[in-house]
Every structure is written in C-alpha cells, then in structure tokens.
Amino acid sequence: GAGVSQSPSNKVTEKGKDVELRCDPISGHTALYWYRQSLGQGLEFLIYFQGNSAPDKSGLPSDRFSAERTGGSVSTLTIQRTQQEDSAVYLCASSSDESGRWETQYFGPGTRLLVL
Amino acid sequence: AQKVTQAQTEISVVEKEDVTLDCVYETRDTTYYLFWYKQPPSGELVFLIRRNSFDEQNEISGRYSWNFQKSTSSFNFTITASQVVDSAVYFCALSEASDYKLSFGAGTTVTVRA
C-alpha cells in the first residue's frame, strides 16, 4: 500500500516568509507525528496528533510553529516568519496506534527546507 | 538528558565484513519499546525492528541481528557479511510508557566499501 507522503520535497524560502509543509499519512493511521532533523540537533520530536487533536505539542520550538490536522488524515505544519535556524528536514510519521502507544511509526521522505 | 546514546559516529568496513552498531538507552519506565531505523542516502527513515522491554530474545532477520540486554541497557545491531547497499545512517530509538514520541540517538553512519 501507499506509504506516508510529504510535499513539497524541497522548499527554498527567504527569511521572514511563511511556509506550509504537508503530510499525507498511511490510510487508516490515526496517529501522526512531526519531527525535525537538523545537523546540530539530530532528530527532534515536534508534535503528535491523535485524530484531529494534538495532545502533545511539547516539541514545537516557538510560537512561529503551528500544525493542524483535518479529517483525521492530512496534516499541515506551518512556520511563520521563517528564520535561518529553521532550515532542516521536516519528517512526518504515522502509526495505527489502535492499542495505544508504541505502535511502529512509519516515516515519509521528508521536506527539505532551506531558509535564505 | 540523552535517552539514547550511539557512541559510534561513523563506521567504515569492506564488503563482506560484519559490523556491529552499539545503542545504549536510559529510562525509568519498566515498559518501553526500542527501535532501529535505517536512513539511506535518499533520506527516508526505514523501519527495521521493534522490541518491547519484556522480550529479551535476540532476533535475526536475514543478515541483520539484534542483541537486547536489559542488564546493560543495550540494544545492539549487527549486519553480517555487509554489502554496499547497507551504506546508510542507522538510528536507534526509544519509546517510553510515559510518552508518545520517539527519542532518537545521534545515528551511526555506516559506509561499506566494495
């Protein structure tokens, strides 16, 4: 079946602009996660969705970052007033999470964001 | 505090050599899961294995094997008879009972030379 998809694959933007990153999870997966991978910080958790609600936003680095999920499916991560330190690969993952926690998370190919 | 430590930053081997990747974790939970993911040059994280804290049996899948030892808080990964296609960054990760997220180690870059 289809895996997690993300768009765009690459995004180059100017400092101060807003960007939207999209994630389509595996069909039927109720849990969705966003992570960020950067050279200095490694792989960091950003936010977790169960259905359309986000019980854990603890990893969002600042109030410039927000995310939403609609219809229990597609999620959008928005970064406002981008800064150069936002340059990273943004990874989305989904899991079935039917039995609670610790279901295997399957990752998408990521969006490479470069802020000039 | 770092929950998952992968002390080896880079490992370079010649094809057909075995390579072992170390992973040491830290948690106060008695129930947790450990994972290994592979990230080839294409960038996508590929799931390899999941192991829960109550199952210390070693596992073998083809040329891959995993050694889980709770006594030393380690979950090591061995690639037997390595191939060029094994060249990638390998990440060890922990998921705790008290949390939803994966905590990743820094990753080990494996380069297999022909």
Boltz contact constraints between the chains, C-beta under 6 A:
constraints:
  - contact:
      token1: [A, 42]
      token2: [B, 106]
      max_distance: 6.0
  - contact:
      token1: [A, 43]
      token2: [B, 104]
      max_distance: 6.0
  - contact:
      token1: [A, 45]
      token2: [B, 101]
      max_distance: 6.0
  - contact:
      token1: [A, 48]
      token2: [B, 100]
      max_distance: 6.0
  - contact:
      token1: [A, 56]
      token2: [B, 100]
      max_distance: 6.0
  - contact:
      token1: [A, 101]
      token2: [B, 100]
      max_distance: 6.0
  - contact:
      token1: [A, 102]
      token2: [B, 33]
      max_distance: 6.0
  - contact:
      token1: [A, 102]
      token2: [B, 95]
      max_distance: 6.0
  - contact:
      token1: [A, 104]
      token2: [B, 47]
      max_distance: 6.0
  - contact:
      token1: [A, 104]
      token2: [B, 50]
      max_distance: 6.0
  - contact:
      token1: [A, 107]
      token2: [B, 45]
      max_distance: 6.0
  - contact:
      token1: [A, 109]
      token2: [B, 44]
      max_distance: 6.0
  - contact:
      token1: [A, 110]
      token2: [B, 43]
      max_distance: 6.0
